[in-house]
Amino acid sequence: MSAVSGSPAPHELAAELGRRSHAVLALVTLSNHGEGTIEQLGLDQACHERGRLGEDLGWLAAVGLVRRDSSAGSWDISDPGAVYRLSTLGATVAASLAALAQACGATAAHRRVNP
């Protein structure tokens, strides 16, 4: 575990993100758009498995990466009007994912130019 009681260690967080493709998509989408409902963010169209998206958003909230403003008050209740946004930690993780993707792209381009 990490130094903060109850929060996952970085390697645990990374491993779980690797298993949750909808969570990664939600982080990237929220990073690009700031905030919005699932429909406004296009996540309902991008994620064909709605139940899986809900589970992944709930996990993101549980580890402190996403916040939800909802009249439902509970993550157990679906709320199409709920507004999602990244927490400060979530924004940092999303920025790290973007930097990783950029570095991987630069490495691939370098390999094509310098085989």
N, C-alpha and C positions, 0 to 999 in steps of 0.2 A: 504494500500500500504506500501511498505517498505521505509526505509530511503532514498534510491536512487530513485529519481523521475522517474516514468515510469516503474520501475521493479516490478515484483510481490512480494508480501510478501511470506515468506517461506510456510505458510499454503496454500496459493493460488497455489504456484508452485507444492507442493506435491499433492494437489487435482487434478490439471490438469494432472500431470504425471500419476496419478491413472486412468485417463480416456484415456490415450494415450499409449496403449501397444506397438505400434511400436516405440514410442519415447524412452521408457524404453529399449527396445531391441537394439535400435541404440546406446544409451548411453553405455550399457554394452558391446556391440560388439566393439565400438570404444575404450573403455577403455582397452579391451583385445588385440586389434590389432593396436592401434595407429592411423592409418589413412588409407584411401583407397577409391576406388570407391564403389558404391553400390554393384556392382558385386563382386569385390575383397573381400568385407566384408561379402558376402553371404546374404546380406539383401534382395536382389531381390528374393532369393529362400525361405527365412524364412518368408517374408511378402507377402502373396498372393494378398493383396489389394494394388497395387502400388500407386493408388491415395491417399490412407490413409497414406502410408509411406511418400509420398511427402509432405502432409499436416503436418505430425508430424515433419519431418525434418525442414520444414519451421518455425514451432512454436519453435522448439529447437533453431534455429538461431535467431528468434525474441527476445527470452528471454536471449540470449547470452550464450547458452550452447554448440553450435556447430558452426563451421566455414566451409565455402565451398569455395574451389578454383575452379573457373569455367570460361570457355571462354564465356559462355552464359551471365554472368553478372547479370542476373535476376533470382530470384527464381521462377518466373512464367514460365520459359522456362526449360523443362527437358533437362538435360545434362548428358548422361551416362558416360562421361569422367571426371565429376566433382570429386574432391578429398575432402572427408569430414574428419574433425578432431575435437576433443574436444577443447573447450576453457579452460582456467584455471579454471573457475567456473564449466564448464561441467565435467572436471576431478574430481573436488571435489565432485560434486553431484554423479557421478558414483562410486567413492570410498565409499561414504556414503551408497549408495544402496548395494554395496558389503558387507559392514560391517553389515548392517541390515539383509541381507540374511544369513550371517554367524551366527549372533546372534540368528536368528530364528531357524536355523539348530541345533545349540548347545542346545537351549531350548527344541526342540523336542526330541533330543537324550537324554537329561537329564530326560525328562518325561518318556521315554521308560525304562530307567534304574532304575529310582526311582518313580514308580507309586504312 
